[in-house]
Structure formats: C-alpha cells, structure tokens
Amino acid sequence: MSRADRRRAGVSPDPVEVTVGPNRRAENLVLVLLAGTVVGALAFIVFYFAYPDTQLLGLCLGLALVAMGLAFAVAGKRIVPQEKATEDYQDYGDPEVQEEVVELVDGGGAGVSRRRLLIGTAGAAGATVGGAALLPLASMGPGVGDYLSVTPWKPGRRLVDSEGAPLKPEDVEVGTFRLAFPEGASRSELGSSLNVLKEPVENLQVAEELVKVMPEGVMAYSRICPHAGCAVATYRYPLYEPTFGEPPALVCPCHYSTFDVRQGGKLTFGPAGRDLPILPLGLNAERELIALGDFLDRIGPSWSRVRGGPDSPLEPAGGGG
Amino acid sequence: MLRGSVRWIDERLGLGPTLRTAMRYVFPDHWSFMLGEIALYAFIVLVGTGVFMTFYYVPTDAVTTYRGAYEPLAGLIASENFISTVRLSFDVPGGLLMRQTHHWAANVFIVAIIVHLARVVYTGAFRKPREINYFIGVSMLGLGLFDAFTGYMLPDDLLSGMGLIIAYAVGLGIPLVGEDLMFLAFDGPFPGSDALWNRLEVTHVLLVPMILAALIGLHLWIIARQHHTQFSSGSDEEARAKSEKQLVGSPMWPAYALRSLGLMGLVVGFLFLLGGLVQINPVWLWGPYEPYLASNGAQPDWYLGWLIGALRLMPAFEPQIGDLTVVPNAFWGGALFPVVVFAVFYLLPVIDKRFFGDGRKHNVLDRPRDNPRRTAFLTAFFFWIWLTFVAGATDQVFLRMRIPYEAQVWFFRFVAVLGPFAVYFIVRRWAEELRERDVHPLRGWNGRLVRRDPVMGGFVTLDGGQDGAVVPEEDVAAHEPDVAGSREERATAAPPGPDGA
C-alpha cells in the first residue's frame, strides 16, 4: 500500500500495523543502490592511490553515500513493515513527589541553629574561591596602558613605499593613492600604514595649519578605518563627467565609510564615528616625505578613550605615550 | 548471533527493557521533524573532517616559506597558519576534499539550525513544557555561529584577517570595558600575539565543539523524555484533544531508523559532493592577510551577512561624555544588534505566553495560521533580520548593478525601520484569512466558482468550491443570485460567512 493509497483510505490513528508484503521491486532497487555504494567506495579507494584528484574523490565518496542514503530511505519506506504506532505523552509534575523532595532537602538542615549564617558564609566561600580560580584569566593579555595610542610615527621618520624606497612628492600623482609605511618599523601594526595622496593646494578645504602639514598638496591619512579597522583600500576619484562634482574620497571597502580627502579626511557617508586621522608631513633636505610627528588624532577603531587625552588636534601629538 | 548479542548485553548491563522501549519509541511522520537531524548529521561531518584537518593545521603566525606543489604560490613567505592551510589543500591527498567538505558542512549546519528554528517558532513548539529544549537550541545556534566564525579565522587569509579586525573593532566597541576584553582575547593590541592562534584553534576545535556535543546530547535526551510535538490528527476539538494526549507516528525500529539513516547518507553524501565539486573559500586566491590589505566587494560567509549589513546601515553615531566615547560605532551593528536578536529568541516563550498564547502545556503544534499574531510577529522579526542580511550585499549590488551605494543604504535604513510594521499587518491579515477559509496557501483550489445569471445578469457565487468539487445544478439554483455591480463588490462579497475583514 503506497502512502497515497493510505492517505486515500484514511489513516487510522489507532495502532494499526500496515504490513508491507514482499516488495520485490523495492528490494531490487535497494540492492542496486547498495551495489552502487560498493562501487563508489571502491572507486574512491582506487582513485585515492592512483590519482587523488579532489573532484573525483568527492564524486566517488559523495555518490556512494547518496546511494547508501537512498537505499536506507527506500528500505525504510518500501521494504520493512510500515506501522502506525502510538505512544502516550507523559504528563510530568507530581505535586506529592515535589513536596517530598522539598521536605528532603529542607530536612537536611534539621537541628542546625545558625542556618542562614552558615548558608551565607558558604556562598561567600564559593564565590571567593571561584573568583580566585578564575583570576589567572587576567594573565591572558597585558593591560591596555598606552598601547592603543602609540604608533611608530615620530618626527623625522621617512615614508617608504612597499619596496622600502623613500617617497618624494612627485612620486604621488593626483588621482591615485600610494600605500606608505614608516621606515624601519613593523608594517603589521594598525598605526603603521598610510594612504598618501596629492591634491592641488588650491583645492584643499582645510585650516591654514593643516595646509602646512600637506607639503605641495601631498597628504597622508591613516590607512585604518576608524570604524571597524579595515584597510581603507579604495579611492573614489571621479573621471566620468557626470560625477565630476563629487569630491575625491577614500572609501573603506568593508562598510563604506567615505572620507573627503580635500576636507582633511572628513567623514561624508557611512558608519564611522570619527574622521580619518591625518599624519602631518614635511620634507627633509633630500625632498623626501617625512613625518612631522604622530597622527593628529588617535588611529584605529574607536574605544572608550579614543578621543581627548594629551593630544591637541592641530598640534602634532608626539605619541600620547 | 542476534539472540546471543542481546543476551550478552542484557545480562551485563540490564539494557533489555531500555532497548525494547527505545525500539518502540514513536516519531511523528511530518517531514519538518527531520530538519534538526540535518544539522546533527552536518555536525558529525564537521567533527570527522575537522579532526582530519587538525593533524595538519599549524596555529602560529610565525613566518615560513611555501615549498609545495601549487606553483603560483611557490616560494611564498607567509604565516604558518596560511601556509599550512595551503599545504593541506594541495599537498595532502584528500586534504582539499576534507577542507571544502568541512566548510560546506558548516554552512549546511547553520542553515539547517535556522530552518529548524523557524519551524519550531512558527508552530509554537517552544511552548510549555519544551522551553528548556528551545533555550538549548537557540544556544546551539549562537555557539554554532561563533564556532563557524572562529573556524573562518584560522587560515589567516585576507578574508579571515578582515573578519578578525572587524571582530576586534566590535569588541573594542563594548562600552567602557571593550579594550580590556580585547587585550585579554588577543594578548595585546591587534593583531595580537602568537598566542592568539592557539586560542582561536583551541576555541574552534575543542571548547565550542565540546559544549555543542554536550548540548546536542542534552537536546536529544530531553526530546526522548518529552517526546516530539505533533500536528493535530484532525481539525475538530476531539481530534485535537486526543492528539494532545497521544503521539501517532512510526516506531524507531525498523522504519524510522532506516529513514533517518537514509537522511544521514544523503546529507553526508551531498556534503562530500559539494566538497569535491564546488569550490569554497579558495584561500590561495585571497592570499595572506596584512592589516594594510583589504579587497573591494569582499563578503564574509553568508551567516555573518546580517552583522555586516547592520554595521553598514548604522549611521555615524558615537555618543560622548566629555572626552569619553561611551559607545563606539561598531558596537551598534556588530554587538547590540545580534544581542537584541538573540534576546528576542530567548524571550520568545515569555513574549508568547504574554501576548499570543495561554501558558498551558501543549503537545499539539499550531499551524502558522492558527495564531496570526504570533506568525505576524515572527515574520516581521525575521524580515528585519533578513533585510539587514540583504543590506550586507549592498557593495555587490553596487559593483554588479551600479545602483548607487548611498541610495541603497538610505533605502535599507528606511525599510529596516518601517518594513517590519508593514510585514506584521500584511501577514496577520493573511494568516487570519487562511485560518478562516482553512485552505493550504500553496495547494489546491483557492478561489470561488461564480456563474453569470443568464436572465438577471450579475453573478452567482457557488459555495463549496474550495476543493474544486463540481457543484450540482440544484445547489446552484438554491443560491440567491449575488448581483454584483462592481469588481470591488464582488471581491469583498465572495467569502461567505463571518468575514474577518
């Protein structure tokens, strides 16, 4: 009797055994499927030794398992006895037993004179010993200290490109951006990497003091987005006439915080809570780009003390620590 | 031999009665009760393939050189995390199959849990007496997401690194204590010390899977103790009362055990087919991560899409008191949003009891339409999450379809606030009408038969047309002619009886 037949006949909810008589066709199908499993598994073994190609291995093992699954499913539906069984739901919750348990627990403290004091002290003992045992977790990392305020940048440090060569203003073209690092320092710290760009000085819409730290219109921003710390690795510089009006902007590819480079990294769109920090630049005697100090704001994703501190916005901070 | 084995075990452990009960244990027959099993079988694959990978993965960012079979990366100097993942993929026979199958299994594991969860909440299976198992299930979803994320970090490729820095930023954003917590987790400021990689690996392969395994055991034990829920055997009160007391279905042995084993074969088989034939996370194309690298249009695994979307939709807002930044922005989308979502799931039994239900014990499930307000609430809630998830793809939409990014974000911000209310009212109305008419939304005849009156003009509504039965002529004659002047009137006049509209 097929499922559809049974549905038409109306399935009784009573425990009625619907015996499936010998179903030779289903048995044959299961035999073929199980044989397929054997073939697939053997092929997997052969390919594993002879030609361990990922696609072939996956195909053999996958098909073998799918065939096995189908075999079991067909057997479960067409070969073995089909049964409608019933089982009563247990209705838990016996008030008498609950009361007994309460009395047993309560009875454990019979005859004790200062019960509450003892229980309270035991609780305190448990809490202290637990707290003490967990304390070593504090060894997992250092205290925050000044770590989040320190970057490798200090006055006079040269900017170098990915190859380690010093950068000069003429290496930076308008409309593109260069990735730069502090010479001789780790590149993996969030405070290291920079986006260096150039804009004609007359386009800059920043305070006079800031223009001074953008020699020949070359400016450096932290490459790390102040939102979630991704590398700000895209630069939107309109070359298509209808979009000429849009100012050039550094855009973070993770959550699309957008920073107007002409306005000193001001946030114009997206979730970042702060503007992109500027690294004040100058030129040394060889006309190479150098840092005049640390970033004007703290870099990296925000934390509770990311603002303020000893740094004043227009005065190169010298590290904040 | 069979008799001998049974006697051997029963004489030693007295398991005879237990086995007898277990084999007669009844499972309800509805297909939707097998969704959780898919997650279970995916978990088994995860453990199996995962153990294989731990034999090769090296959890350190100490730098090494790749000298393996994959030509394009020959001589690459990168962290051991990354190089050992590439070696596992190209230089270990079957290694890539195991790695890709593991990744696919993680995806299927999460999908199956979410679909299973949807079934449980829409049918009210979480109600008394099954709240404990519901809490365990929601916890397993949270742990599963967390474990999938830590696994995604381990190869230290470009996408994992971008995920790791975002997680770090979200952690830093926890008000007042964020930086302390992150310094403990990462052993210093990002990118942390080498210890981070031991911690990530132990978390991914030992801590979370152990908790998950324990919870799975508990989940199954509680199901066995309480039995499955079931749908009512009929729509009348008598059938409902009977279904409330007695479970009907197939016994464990032989039919259900074979079907479940069949499902296991299919799940595991499909996962290996996917792992062998469909590429996933080719880390050798992304390359190793450095904090100054990022790629445009990068997408995390889909199960993190809702968090990416929330991070993107949140406007630039960082409340301050003096110099103190009280809530850094990444906290809103990356931490508060998922906390709210999980809080709603955890509180659902309480919300349901207060607003949609009755607080009594229930073994019989509701169909979604049986409780229109619960169904509408859940759909609005899922819509809210889904919309945020879609918002996580705004960059892809921008890159592929050139719809301006900013316009999309404003659109999604708007819909995220107003959309759930619209969804609530639409779904509530829909469920109420379905409940009244008692027809399947996707199956069978759903309309009304009308016949034009040849003499009077106008239309006669032939009732009883729901199952497509042909209405005898005399029934037609018995109906009052339903003269309808306009299309609108006909539409509103069509459902007879007490119309909820």
Chai-1 contact restraints between the chains, C-beta under 6 A:
chainA,res_idxA,chainB,res_idxB,connection_type,confidence,min_distance_angstrom,max_distance_angstrom,comment,restraint_id
A,P13,B,S233,contact,1.0,0.0,6.0,A-B,restraint_1
A,P13,B,V248,contact,1.0,0.0,6.0,A-B,restraint_2
A,P52,B,P93,contact,1.0,0.0,6.0,A-B,restraint_3
A,T54,B,L96,contact,1.0,0.0,6.0,A-B,restraint_4
A,T54,B,L97,contact,1.0,0.0,6.0,A-B,restraint_5
A,T54,B,G276,contact,1.0,0.0,6.0,A-B,restraint_6
A,Q55,B,G276,contact,1.0,0.0,6.0,A-B,restraint_7
A,Q55,B,L277,contact,1.0,0.0,6.0,A-B,restraint_8
A,L57,B,G94,contact,1.0,0.0,6.0,A-B,restraint_9
A,L57,B,L97,contact,1.0,0.0,6.0,A-B,restraint_10
A,L57,B,G276,contact,1.0,0.0,6.0,A-B,restraint_11
A,G58,B,L97,contact,1.0,0.0,6.0,A-B,restraint_12
A,G58,B,F272,contact,1.0,0.0,6.0,A-B,restraint_13
A,G58,B,L273,contact,1.0,0.0,6.0,A-B,restraint_14
A,G58,B,G275,contact,1.0,0.0,6.0,A-B,restraint_15
A,G58,B,G276,contact,1.0,0.0,6.0,A-B,restraint_16
A,G58,B,L277,contact,1.0,0.0,6.0,A-B,restraint_17
A,L59,B,G276,contact,1.0,0.0,6.0,A-B,restraint_18
A,L61,B,F272,contact,1.0,0.0,6.0,A-B,restraint_19
A,G62,B,G269,contact,1.0,0.0,6.0,A-B,restraint_20
A,G62,B,F272,contact,1.0,0.0,6.0,A-B,restraint_21
A,G62,B,L273,contact,1.0,0.0,6.0,A-B,restraint_22
A,G62,B,G276,contact,1.0,0.0,6.0,A-B,restraint_23
A,L65,B,G265,contact,1.0,0.0,6.0,A-B,restraint_24
A,L65,B,V268,contact,1.0,0.0,6.0,A-B,restraint_25
A,L65,B,G269,contact,1.0,0.0,6.0,A-B,restraint_26
A,V66,B,L266,contact,1.0,0.0,6.0,A-B,restraint_27
A,V66,B,G269,contact,1.0,0.0,6.0,A-B,restraint_28
A,M68,B,G265,contact,1.0,0.0,6.0,A-B,restraint_29
A,G69,B,G262,contact,1.0,0.0,6.0,A-B,restraint_30
A,G69,B,G265,contact,1.0,0.0,6.0,A-B,restraint_31
A,G69,B,L266,contact,1.0,0.0,6.0,A-B,restraint_32
A,G69,B,G269,contact,1.0,0.0,6.0,A-B,restraint_33
A,F72,B,L258,contact,1.0,0.0,6.0,A-B,restraint_34
A,F72,B,L261,contact,1.0,0.0,6.0,A-B,restraint_35
A,F72,B,G262,contact,1.0,0.0,6.0,A-B,restraint_36
A,F72,B,G265,contact,1.0,0.0,6.0,A-B,restraint_37
A,A73,B,R259,contact,1.0,0.0,6.0,A-B,restraint_38
A,A73,B,G262,contact,1.0,0.0,6.0,A-B,restraint_39
A,A75,B,L258,contact,1.0,0.0,6.0,A-B,restraint_40
A,G76,B,A255,contact,1.0,0.0,6.0,A-B,restraint_41
A,G76,B,L258,contact,1.0,0.0,6.0,A-B,restraint_42
A,G76,B,R259,contact,1.0,0.0,6.0,A-B,restraint_43
A,G76,B,G262,contact,1.0,0.0,6.0,A-B,restraint_44
A,V80,B,P254,contact,1.0,0.0,6.0,A-B,restraint_45
A,V80,B,A255,contact,1.0,0.0,6.0,A-B,restraint_46
A,Q82,B,A255,contact,1.0,0.0,6.0,A-B,restraint_47
A,E83,B,P251,contact,1.0,0.0,6.0,A-B,restraint_48
A,A85,B,V26,contact,1.0,0.0,6.0,A-B,restraint_49
A,A85,B,P251,contact,1.0,0.0,6.0,A-B,restraint_50
A,T86,B,Q246,contact,1.0,0.0,6.0,A-B,restraint_51
A,T86,B,V248,contact,1.0,0.0,6.0,A-B,restraint_52
A,E87,B,V26,contact,1.0,0.0,6.0,A-B,restraint_53
A,E87,B,L247,contact,1.0,0.0,6.0,A-B,restraint_54
A,D88,B,Q246,contact,1.0,0.0,6.0,A-B,restraint_55
A,Y89,B,H227,contact,1.0,0.0,6.0,A-B,restraint_56
A,Y89,B,N363,contact,1.0,0.0,6.0,A-B,restraint_57
A,M140,B,L184,contact,1.0,0.0,6.0,A-B,restraint_58
A,G141,B,F183,contact,1.0,0.0,6.0,A-B,restraint_59
A,G141,B,L184,contact,1.0,0.0,6.0,A-B,restraint_60
A,G141,B,D187,contact,1.0,0.0,6.0,A-B,restraint_61
A,G141,B,G188,contact,1.0,0.0,6.0,A-B,restraint_62
A,P142,B,G188,contact,1.0,0.0,6.0,A-B,restraint_63
A,V144,B,E179,contact,1.0,0.0,6.0,A-B,restraint_64
A,V144,B,D180,contact,1.0,0.0,6.0,A-B,restraint_65
A,V144,B,F183,contact,1.0,0.0,6.0,A-B,restraint_66
A,Y147,B,P189,contact,1.0,0.0,6.0,A-B,restraint_67
A,L148,B,P189,contact,1.0,0.0,6.0,A-B,restraint_68
A,S188,B,P191,contact,1.0,0.0,6.0,A-B,restraint_69
A,S188,B,P291,contact,1.0,0.0,6.0,A-B,restraint_70
A,L190,B,F190,contact,1.0,0.0,6.0,A-B,restraint_71
A,L190,B,P291,contact,1.0,0.0,6.0,A-B,restraint_72
A,S193,B,Y292,contact,1.0,0.0,6.0,A-B,restraint_73
A,R223,B,Y292,contact,1.0,0.0,6.0,A-B,restraint_74
A,H227,B,N329,contact,1.0,0.0,6.0,A-B,restraint_75
A,A228,B,I166,contact,1.0,0.0,6.0,A-B,restraint_76
A,A228,B,A169,contact,1.0,0.0,6.0,A-B,restraint_77
A,A228,B,A330,contact,1.0,0.0,6.0,A-B,restraint_78
A,G229,B,I165,contact,1.0,0.0,6.0,A-B,restraint_79
A,G229,B,A169,contact,1.0,0.0,6.0,A-B,restraint_80
A,C230,B,M162,contact,1.0,0.0,6.0,A-B,restraint_81
A,C230,B,A294,contact,1.0,0.0,6.0,A-B,restraint_82
A,A231,B,Y292,contact,1.0,0.0,6.0,A-B,restraint_83
A,A231,B,L293,contact,1.0,0.0,6.0,A-B,restraint_84
A,A231,B,A294,contact,1.0,0.0,6.0,A-B,restraint_85
A,A233,B,A294,contact,1.0,0.0,6.0,A-B,restraint_86
A,T234,B,N296,contact,1.0,0.0,6.0,A-B,restraint_87
A,P253,B,A294,contact,1.0,0.0,6.0,A-B,restraint_88
A,P253,B,N296,contact,1.0,0.0,6.0,A-B,restraint_89
A,H255,B,L311,contact,1.0,0.0,6.0,A-B,restraint_90
A,H255,B,R312,contact,1.0,0.0,6.0,A-B,restraint_91
A,Y256,B,Y405,contact,1.0,0.0,6.0,A-B,restraint_92
A,L267,B,A316,contact,1.0,0.0,6.0,A-B,restraint_93
A,F269,B,E406,contact,1.0,0.0,6.0,A-B,restraint_94
A,P271,B,M314,contact,1.0,0.0,6.0,A-B,restraint_95
A,P271,B,A316,contact,1.0,0.0,6.0,A-B,restraint_96
A,P271,B,N329,contact,1.0,0.0,6.0,A-B,restraint_97
A,A272,B,A316,contact,1.0,0.0,6.0,A-B,restraint_98
A,G273,B,A316,contact,1.0,0.0,6.0,A-B,restraint_99
A,G273,B,E318,contact,1.0,0.0,6.0,A-B,restraint_100
A,G273,B,N329,contact,1.0,0.0,6.0,A-B,restraint_101
A,P301,B,A169,contact,1.0,0.0,6.0,A-B,restraint_102
A,P301,B,L172,contact,1.0,0.0,6.0,A-B,restraint_103
A,P301,B,A330,contact,1.0,0.0,6.0,A-B,restraint_104
A,S302,B,T325,contact,1.0,0.0,6.0,A-B,restraint_105
A,S302,B,P328,contact,1.0,0.0,6.0,A-B,restraint_106
A,W303,B,L172,contact,1.0,0.0,6.0,A-B,restraint_107
A,W303,B,G178,contact,1.0,0.0,6.0,A-B,restraint_108
A,W303,B,E179,contact,1.0,0.0,6.0,A-B,restraint_109
A,S304,B,L176,contact,1.0,0.0,6.0,A-B,restraint_110
A,S304,B,L324,contact,1.0,0.0,6.0,A-B,restraint_111
A,S304,B,T325,contact,1.0,0.0,6.0,A-B,restraint_112
A,V306,B,T325,contact,1.0,0.0,6.0,A-B,restraint_113
A,R307,B,D323,contact,1.0,0.0,6.0,A-B,restraint_114
A,R307,B,T325,contact,1.0,0.0,6.0,A-B,restraint_115
A,G308,B,D323,contact,1.0,0.0,6.0,A-B,restraint_116
